[in-house]
Every structure is written in structure tokens, then in C-alpha cells.
């Protein structure tokens, strides 16, 4: 792994990955659109290839001379009116990346999937890489990530040397759109008065980056590896964040049916006025579930390690403060 291309290099995971690979002595090139927001890669001296995963010709040009490709590009949204675009980027884009890797002779592809592409396990169990996808097609984002994995698998059948990694909810620096980091912002500003039943898995972006690199170095072709962190209830997450950032903890539990009703109402109103909803029916479809995962496979086969939750939150909070996001 010497000459590397990162699709989605201006994004959250891609930017952190670019910085780490540069520090390891790799020659790093990122694929980005002409209108990409460059704030996440501020201070990172990488080569820029202008293109789009939806444009196969730009992919082939960008990959020439590269031995390794990290495909981190994806559209993360839970807005129903963006499903067509999301599928075009996440599914068709991945198909284009796979074909370009085969055409240009790339030695290894690391595909950034998500735990969203993994199904939910029986109650009381942790999801593993072998937990079958059972969300159905009602979830646009989850389904798009599931289908993107199928594109990678199809490429492997044709001879592609590819590994899939599945990060959980990622938190850390360079998250300029504050996807996972929105939790920190809202708690800090005291805008989370309620919590809900259930829980999720939170992972530090530095661990996810390490997992990508370890997968490139040690991952078995055709395998997927969950890159997860701490399994916590929603209540615990909010309370611990509040303690770390001097924010305000939620004081009451919100019933799941009321949450879902509110999400549907907000989504309809936002649709009428033409703005993207901050919460949607799809986003809360799994509310109340314990979306917990184990990274035992990545730990045993790759040497993957996990940063404690409190350290993860503090590192992200410090970056947001230093860069004017909070």
C-alpha cells in the first residue's frame, strides 16, 4: 500500500484517513467534486482528482497508478425525497468504483460500508458480521448500503481483491456536518430534554481509520469487519456526554409512539415548505431497539482496538471547540 486513492476524501472518514495515510508515508490522492466542501481537509496536503463516483470515466483516470483504493464516498441522509440520489451515489457509485478497480488493475479495494448494512439480532444478542440483513427496503439509507455491498461482492466474484468494513456511529474531529457529533452539540446546548429506550454503538473516528488501514493490510478478501466501539443505552450516552461537555442531561423518557408520530409530522411539514427535515420517519424506524454490535472479528483478525467512550467524546468536543463548531 503505497499509492492510494480515497473516494469521498473530503468527507468525515475520508479526510481523517487521508491524514493518517500521509503520516504513514503513502502517496495520497482524493477524488472530489468541483463543488466539494474542503473544510474537512484543511491542513492536509493531498493530490486532488476532480471527479464523481457517478462518472465512471473520472474514476478510471483517478485510479491510474494507484495500488489501493479506499471507497468512503456515500450520501448519508434519511430524507425520503433524496432516496433516488442516495441510491445513485451509494449503489451505482459503488458499482462504478468496483468496475474501475477491475479495469485499472487496482491491487486492493477497501469498501466503507456501515453497520446499517447489517441486520438486527435477536433480543439480548449482539449483531455480528454474519447477522443477515433483515431491515427490508423501507429504509433508504440502510438498503442502499446493503445493496452497495452486493456490488462489491459481485466484483469479488470477477476477481477483485476487496474487503468490507462496517463502522458504527462515528464521532470525532473533521466531522464538519456533525453527523455523529450532533449528539454532542445538542446536549451541550441543552436541546435534548428527553431520552428514549434502546441503545446504539458509538466509535471513535481514529479507531475507524485504524480499522480501514488494518483491513487493507490484513483483511481477508471477501470478508467484512465491524468497526464498532462502545455499546450504550441512549440514556447513558446523553448523561455521559453532558458530564464531559458540561451540558444538560435529558430529564424524562419519551414514548416511542409519540416520537414516531412527531417525526412523521415534521417530515410532512418540511416537505411542504421544501426543507430537509432534521428528523424523519426513516431515522426513527429502529427507535427503541438496542443496535449493539461486536467487533470481536476485527479484534482477532486485524488487531483492531477500541478507544473508551469518554475519551472519544472529549476528543471530538475539543476539535469542535478549537474549530469554531461549538
The 8 nearest C-alpha neighbors of each residue, nearest first, counted from 0:
[[1, 67, 2, 66, 3, 25, 215, 216],
 [0, 2, 25, 26, 3, 66, 67, 24],
 [3, 1, 65, 26, 66, 25, 27, 0],
 [2, 4, 27, 67, 65, 68, 26, 28],
 [5, 3, 28, 68, 29, 27, 69, 65],
 [6, 4, 29, 69, 8, 68, 70, 30],
 [5, 7, 30, 70, 72, 8, 71, 29],
 [6, 8, 72, 71, 10, 9, 13, 5],
 [7, 9, 13, 29, 14, 6, 5, 10],
 [8, 10, 14, 7, 39, 40, 37, 13],
 [11, 9, 13, 7, 8, 14, 12, 39],
 [10, 12, 174, 13, 14, 173, 15, 39],
 [13, 11, 15, 14, 10, 16, 204, 71],
 [12, 14, 8, 16, 10, 15, 11, 7],
 [13, 15, 17, 8, 9, 16, 40, 12],
 [16, 14, 18, 12, 17, 13, 19, 11],
 [15, 17, 13, 19, 14, 208, 18, 12],
 [18, 16, 14, 20, 15, 19, 13, 21],
 [17, 19, 15, 21, 16, 20, 43, 14],
 [18, 20, 22, 16, 21, 17, 15, 23],
 [21, 19, 23, 17, 22, 25, 18, 16],
 [22, 20, 24, 25, 18, 23, 19, 17],
 [21, 23, 19, 20, 24, 18, 25, 17],
 [22, 24, 20, 21, 25, 19, 18, 26],
 [25, 23, 21, 22, 20, 26, 1, 27],
 [26, 24, 1, 21, 20, 23, 27, 2],
 [25, 27, 2, 1, 3, 21, 24, 28],
 [28, 26, 3, 45, 25, 4, 2, 46],
 [27, 29, 46, 4, 45, 47, 3, 5],
 [30, 28, 5, 8, 47, 4, 6, 48],
 [29, 31, 48, 6, 49, 50, 8, 5],
 [32, 30, 49, 50, 35, 29, 48, 7],
 [31, 33, 35, 50, 34, 49, 51, 30],
 [32, 34, 35, 49, 31, 50, 51, 36],
 [35, 33, 32, 36, 31, 37, 49, 50],
 [36, 34, 32, 33, 37, 31, 9, 10],
 [35, 37, 38, 34, 9, 39, 10, 32],
 [38, 36, 39, 40, 9, 35, 41, 10],
 [37, 39, 41, 40, 36, 175, 9, 173],
 [38, 40, 173, 37, 41, 9, 14, 175],
 [41, 39, 43, 14, 38, 37, 9, 42],
 [40, 42, 38, 43, 39, 37, 44, 173],
 [41, 43, 40, 44, 39, 18, 38, 45],
 [44, 42, 40, 41, 45, 18, 17, 14],
 [45, 43, 42, 46, 40, 21, 18, 41],
 [46, 44, 27, 28, 43, 47, 29, 17],
 [45, 47, 28, 29, 27, 48, 44, 26],
 [46, 48, 29, 28, 30, 49, 45, 31],
 [49, 47, 30, 61, 29, 50, 31, 46],
 [50, 48, 31, 32, 30, 33, 47, 51],
 [51, 49, 57, 32, 31, 30, 48, 58],
 [50, 52, 53, 54, 32, 31, 57, 58],
 [51, 53, 92, 54, 58, 95, 55, 96],
 [52, 54, 92, 51, 55, 88, 91, 95],
 [55, 53, 51, 52, 56, 57, 58, 50],
 [54, 56, 58, 95, 57, 53, 59, 52],
 [55, 57, 58, 59, 54, 60, 99, 50],
 [58, 56, 50, 60, 55, 59, 54, 61],
 [59, 57, 61, 55, 56, 60, 62, 99],
 [58, 60, 99, 62, 56, 61, 57, 63],
 [59, 61, 57, 58, 62, 63, 56, 48],
 [60, 62, 58, 59, 63, 48, 57, 30],
 [63, 61, 59, 65, 60, 58, 64, 4],
 [64, 62, 65, 60, 61, 103, 59, 105],
 [63, 65, 62, 66, 2, 105, 61, 103],
 [66, 64, 2, 62, 3, 63, 67, 105],
 [65, 67, 105, 106, 2, 0, 3, 64],
 [68, 66, 3, 107, 65, 106, 108, 0],
 [69, 67, 4, 108, 3, 5, 70, 109],
 [70, 68, 5, 109, 108, 71, 110, 4],
 [69, 71, 110, 6, 72, 111, 5, 68],
 [70, 72, 111, 7, 6, 13, 69, 73],
 [73, 7, 71, 6, 70, 74, 8, 10],
 [74, 72, 89, 88, 75, 71, 7, 85],
 [73, 75, 85, 76, 88, 89, 72, 84],
 [76, 74, 73, 140, 77, 85, 178, 89],
 [77, 75, 78, 74, 140, 81, 85, 82],
 [76, 78, 282, 281, 79, 140, 279, 139],
 [79, 77, 80, 76, 81, 275, 279, 276],
 [78, 80, 81, 82, 77, 139, 281, 279],
 [79, 81, 78, 82, 83, 270, 275, 84],
 [82, 80, 84, 79, 83, 78, 85, 76],
 [81, 83, 85, 84, 79, 80, 139, 86],
 [84, 82, 86, 85, 81, 87, 80, 79],
 [85, 83, 87, 81, 86, 82, 88, 74],
 [84, 86, 82, 88, 87, 83, 74, 89],
 [85, 87, 89, 90, 83, 84, 88, 143],
 [86, 88, 91, 84, 85, 90, 89, 83],
 [89, 87, 92, 85, 86, 90, 91, 73],
 [88, 90, 86, 73, 92, 87, 85, 93],
 [89, 91, 147, 93, 86, 92, 87, 88],
 [92, 90, 87, 94, 93, 88, 89, 95],
 [93, 91, 52, 88, 53, 95, 90, 94],
 [92, 94, 96, 90, 95, 91, 147, 89],
 [93, 95, 91, 97, 92, 96, 150, 98],
 [96, 94, 92, 98, 93, 97, 55, 99],
 [97, 95, 93, 99, 94, 98, 100, 92],
 [98, 96, 100, 94, 95, 99, 154, 93],
 [97, 99, 101, 95, 100, 96, 102, 94],
 [98, 100, 102, 96, 59, 101, 97, 103],
 [101, 99, 105, 97, 103, 98, 102, 104],
 [102, 100, 98, 104, 99, 103, 159, 97],
 [101, 103, 99, 100, 104, 98, 59, 105],
 [104, 102, 100, 101, 105, 99, 63, 59],
 [103, 105, 101, 102, 100, 106, 66, 99],
 [106, 104, 100, 66, 107, 103, 67, 65],
 [105, 107, 66, 67, 104, 160, 108, 159],
 [108, 106, 67, 160, 161, 105, 68, 109],
 [109, 107, 161, 68, 67, 69, 110, 160],
 [110, 108, 69, 162, 161, 163, 70, 68],
 [109, 111, 163, 70, 112, 69, 108, 162],
 [112, 110, 71, 164, 70, 163, 165, 109],
 [111, 113, 165, 164, 110, 144, 163, 116],
 [114, 112, 165, 115, 166, 116, 167, 111],
 [113, 115, 165, 117, 116, 167, 166, 225],
 [116, 114, 141, 113, 117, 144, 118, 145],
 [117, 115, 145, 114, 144, 141, 113, 132],
 [118, 116, 132, 114, 115, 130, 131, 119],
 [117, 119, 132, 133, 131, 130, 134, 120],
 [118, 120, 126, 117, 133, 290, 121, 130],
 [121, 119, 126, 124, 125, 122, 118, 130],
 [120, 122, 124, 123, 119, 125, 126, 130],
 [123, 121, 124, 120, 289, 125, 119, 288],
 [122, 124, 121, 125, 120, 289, 291, 126],
 [125, 123, 122, 121, 120, 126, 291, 292],
 [126, 124, 292, 291, 293, 120, 127, 123],
 [125, 127, 292, 120, 130, 119, 291, 293],
 [128, 126, 129, 130, 293, 292, 125, 225],
 [127, 129, 130, 223, 225, 224, 126, 117],
 [128, 130, 127, 131, 126, 117, 118, 223],
 [129, 131, 127, 118, 128, 126, 117, 120],
 [132, 130, 118, 129, 133, 117, 119, 128],
 [133, 131, 118, 117, 134, 116, 130, 145],
 [132, 134, 118, 135, 131, 119, 117, 130],
 [135, 133, 132, 118, 136, 138, 137, 141],
 [136, 134, 133, 137, 142, 138, 132, 141],
 [135, 137, 138, 142, 134, 139, 141, 143],
 [138, 136, 135, 139, 134, 142, 281, 141],
 [139, 137, 141, 136, 140, 142, 281, 134],
 [138, 140, 142, 141, 82, 143, 137, 136],
 [139, 141, 143, 142, 138, 144, 77, 76],
 [142, 140, 115, 144, 138, 143, 116, 139],
 [141, 143, 145, 139, 144, 140, 136, 138],
 [144, 142, 140, 146, 145, 141, 86, 139],
 [143, 145, 147, 141, 116, 142, 146, 112],
 [146, 144, 116, 142, 148, 143, 147, 141],
 [145, 147, 149, 143, 148, 144, 142, 90],
 [148, 146, 90, 144, 150, 149, 145, 93],
 [149, 147, 151, 146, 150, 145, 152, 144],
 [148, 150, 152, 146, 147, 151, 153, 145],
 [151, 149, 153, 147, 148, 152, 94, 154],
 [152, 150, 154, 148, 153, 149, 155, 97],
 [151, 153, 149, 155, 154, 150, 148, 156],
 [154, 152, 150, 156, 151, 155, 149, 157],
 [153, 155, 151, 157, 152, 156, 159, 97],
 [154, 156, 159, 152, 158, 157, 153, 160],
 [155, 157, 153, 154, 158, 152, 159, 151],
 [158, 156, 154, 155, 159, 153, 101, 152],
 [157, 159, 155, 156, 160, 154, 101, 161],
 [160, 158, 155, 154, 161, 157, 101, 156],
 [159, 161, 107, 220, 155, 108, 158, 106],
 [162, 160, 108, 220, 107, 109, 159, 221],
 [161, 163, 109, 220, 221, 222, 223, 110],
 [164, 162, 223, 110, 109, 111, 222, 224],
 [163, 165, 224, 111, 223, 112, 225, 110],
 [164, 166, 113, 225, 112, 114, 226, 224],
 [167, 165, 226, 113, 227, 114, 225, 164],
 [166, 168, 227, 114, 200, 169, 201, 202],
 [169, 167, 201, 202, 179, 200, 170, 166],
 [168, 170, 202, 179, 204, 203, 167, 201],
 [171, 169, 179, 203, 180, 204, 202, 315],
 [172, 170, 315, 204, 203, 314, 174, 173],
 [171, 173, 315, 318, 174, 319, 314, 170],
 [172, 174, 39, 175, 11, 171, 15, 14],
 [175, 173, 11, 177, 172, 176, 171, 178],
 [174, 176, 177, 173, 39, 38, 11, 324],
 [175, 177, 174, 178, 11, 180, 181, 173],
 [178, 176, 180, 181, 174, 175, 179, 184],
 [177, 179, 180, 181, 176, 174, 170, 169],
 [180, 178, 170, 181, 169, 177, 168, 182],
 [179, 181, 177, 182, 183, 178, 170, 184],
 [180, 182, 177, 184, 183, 179, 178, 185],
 [183, 181, 180, 185, 184, 186, 179, 237],
 [184, 182, 180, 186, 181, 185, 187, 240],
 [185, 183, 181, 187, 182, 186, 188, 180],
 [184, 186, 190, 188, 187, 182, 183, 181],
 [187, 185, 189, 183, 188, 246, 184, 191],
 [188, 186, 246, 184, 185, 189, 183, 244],
 [187, 189, 185, 186, 190, 184, 246, 247],
 [190, 188, 247, 186, 187, 191, 246, 185],
 [189, 191, 185, 188, 186, 192, 187, 247],
 [192, 190, 193, 249, 186, 189, 185, 248],
 [193, 191, 249, 250, 190, 251, 248, 194],
 [194, 192, 249, 251, 252, 191, 253, 250],
 [193, 195, 252, 234, 253, 249, 251, 233],
 [196, 194, 253, 252, 197, 233, 287, 254],
 [195, 197, 287, 233, 198, 194, 288, 232],
 [198, 196, 287, 289, 288, 232, 233, 195],
 [197, 199, 232, 289, 233, 231, 290, 288],
 [200, 198, 290, 291, 230, 231, 289, 232],
 [199, 201, 230, 229, 291, 167, 228, 168],
 [200, 202, 168, 228, 229, 169, 167, 199],
 [201, 203, 228, 169, 227, 168, 167, 170],
 [204, 202, 170, 311, 206, 205, 169, 171],
 [203, 205, 207, 171, 206, 169, 170, 208],
 [206, 204, 208, 203, 207, 209, 171, 15],
 [205, 207, 209, 204, 203, 208, 210, 305],
 [206, 208, 210, 204, 209, 205, 226, 211],
 [209, 207, 205, 211, 210, 206, 16, 204],
 [210, 208, 206, 212, 207, 211, 213, 205],
 [209, 211, 207, 213, 208, 212, 303, 214],
 [212, 210, 214, 208, 209, 213, 207, 215],
 [211, 213, 215, 209, 214, 210, 216, 208],
 [214, 212, 216, 210, 215, 211, 217, 301],
 [213, 215, 218, 211, 217, 212, 216, 210],
 [216, 214, 212, 213, 217, 218, 211, 109],
 [215, 217, 213, 214, 218, 212, 0, 301],
 [216, 218, 214, 213, 301, 215, 219, 300],
 [219, 217, 214, 215, 216, 162, 220, 301],
 [218, 220, 222, 221, 217, 162, 214, 161],
 [221, 219, 161, 162, 222, 160, 218, 155],
 [220, 222, 162, 161, 219, 155, 223, 152],
 [223, 221, 162, 220, 219, 163, 224, 218],
 [222, 224, 163, 164, 162, 128, 225, 221],
 [223, 225, 164, 297, 165, 226, 163, 128],
 [224, 226, 165, 294, 227, 164, 166, 128],
 [227, 225, 166, 165, 294, 207, 224, 167],
 [226, 228, 167, 202, 294, 166, 225, 200],
 [227, 229, 202, 201, 305, 200, 230, 203],
 [228, 230, 200, 201, 308, 231, 202, 227],
 [231, 229, 200, 291, 199, 228, 201, 232],
 [232, 230, 198, 199, 229, 235, 236, 200],
 [231, 233, 198, 235, 234, 197, 236, 199],
 [234, 232, 198, 236, 235, 197, 237, 194],
 [233, 235, 232, 237, 236, 194, 238, 195],
 [236, 234, 238, 232, 233, 237, 239, 231],
 [237, 235, 233, 239, 234, 238, 240, 232],
 [238, 236, 240, 234, 239, 235, 248, 241],
 [237, 239, 248, 241, 235, 240, 236, 234],
 [238, 240, 242, 241, 236, 237, 235, 243],
 [239, 241, 243, 237, 242, 238, 236, 244],
 [242, 240, 246, 238, 245, 247, 239, 244],
 [241, 243, 239, 245, 240, 244, 238, 246],
 [242, 244, 240, 241, 245, 239, 313, 309],
 [245, 243, 246, 241, 242, 240, 187, 316],
 [246, 244, 242, 241, 243, 187, 247, 240],
 [245, 247, 187, 241, 244, 186, 189, 188],
 [246, 248, 189, 241, 186, 187, 249, 245],
 [247, 249, 238, 241, 237, 250, 246, 186],
 [250, 248, 192, 193, 191, 251, 194, 247],
 [249, 251, 192, 193, 248, 252, 194, 191],
 [252, 250, 193, 249, 194, 253, 192, 195],
 [253, 251, 194, 193, 195, 254, 250, 196],
 [252, 254, 195, 193, 194, 255, 251, 258],
 [255, 253, 257, 256, 258, 252, 195, 196],
 [254, 256, 258, 257, 259, 253, 287, 286],
 [257, 255, 259, 258, 254, 260, 261, 253],
 [258, 256, 260, 255, 254, 259, 261, 253],
 [257, 259, 255, 261, 256, 260, 262, 254],
 [260, 258, 262, 256, 261, 257, 255, 263],
 [261, 259, 257, 263, 262, 258, 256, 264],
 [260, 262, 264, 258, 259, 263, 257, 265],
 [263, 261, 279, 259, 265, 280, 264, 260],
 [264, 262, 266, 260, 280, 261, 265, 279],
 [265, 263, 261, 267, 266, 262, 260, 268],
 [264, 266, 268, 262, 267, 263, 269, 261],
 [265, 267, 263, 269, 264, 279, 276, 268],
 [268, 266, 270, 264, 265, 269, 263, 271],
 [267, 269, 265, 271, 270, 266, 264, 272],
 [270, 268, 274, 272, 266, 271, 267, 276],
 [271, 269, 267, 273, 268, 272, 266, 274],
 [270, 272, 268, 269, 273, 267, 274, 266],
 [271, 273, 269, 270, 274, 268, 267, 275],
 [272, 274, 270, 271, 269, 275, 268, 276],
 [275, 273, 269, 272, 276, 270, 271, 268],
 [274, 276, 269, 277, 78, 273, 270, 266],
 [277, 275, 278, 266, 269, 274, 279, 265],
 [276, 278, 275, 279, 265, 266, 78, 262],
 [279, 277, 276, 262, 282, 266, 280, 265],
 [280, 278, 262, 282, 281, 266, 263, 276],
 [279, 281, 263, 262, 283, 282, 284, 259],
 [282, 280, 284, 279, 283, 138, 77, 139],
 [281, 283, 279, 280, 284, 77, 278, 285],
 [282, 284, 286, 285, 280, 281, 259, 279],
 [285, 283, 281, 286, 282, 280, 259, 138],
 [284, 286, 283, 288, 287, 282, 281, 290],
 [287, 285, 283, 288, 284, 255, 197, 196],
 [286, 288, 197, 196, 285, 195, 255, 289],
 [289, 287, 197, 286, 285, 290, 198, 196],
 [288, 290, 198, 197, 291, 199, 287, 232],
 [291, 289, 199, 288, 198, 200, 292, 119],
 [290, 292, 125, 199, 200, 230, 289, 126],
 [293, 291, 126, 125, 127, 227, 294, 200],
 [292, 294, 295, 127, 125, 126, 227, 225],
 [293, 295, 225, 297, 296, 227, 226, 298],
 [296, 294, 298, 297, 293, 299, 225, 300],
 [295, 297, 299, 298, 294, 300, 224, 225],
 [298, 296, 301, 300, 294, 224, 303, 295],
 [299, 297, 303, 302, 295, 296, 301, 300],
 [298, 300, 296, 297, 302, 301, 295, 303],
 [301, 299, 297, 298, 296, 302, 218, 217],
 [302, 300, 297, 303, 298, 213, 217, 299],
 [301, 303, 298, 299, 300, 304, 297, 213],
 [302, 304, 298, 301, 297, 210, 305, 209],
 [305, 303, 298, 302, 206, 306, 210, 209],
 [304, 306, 228, 206, 307, 303, 202, 227],
 [305, 307, 308, 311, 203, 310, 304, 206],
 [308, 306, 310, 309, 311, 305, 229, 228],
 [307, 309, 311, 310, 229, 312, 306, 201],
 [308, 310, 312, 311, 307, 313, 243, 239],
 [311, 309, 313, 308, 307, 312, 314, 306],
 [312, 310, 308, 203, 314, 309, 313, 315],
 [313, 311, 315, 309, 310, 314, 316, 308],
 [312, 314, 316, 310, 315, 311, 317, 309],
 [315, 313, 317, 311, 312, 316, 310, 318],
 [314, 316, 171, 172, 318, 312, 317, 313],
 [315, 317, 313, 319, 318, 314, 312, 320],
 [316, 318, 320, 314, 315, 319, 313, 321],
 [319, 317, 321, 315, 172, 320, 316, 322],
 [318, 320, 324, 316, 322, 317, 321, 325],
 [321, 319, 325, 317, 323, 318, 322, 324],
 [320, 322, 318, 319, 323, 317, 324, 325],
 [323, 321, 319, 320, 324, 318, 325, 317],
 [324, 322, 320, 325, 321, 319, 318, 317],
 [323, 325, 319, 322, 320, 321, 175, 318],
 [324, 320, 323, 319, 184, 322, 316, 321]]
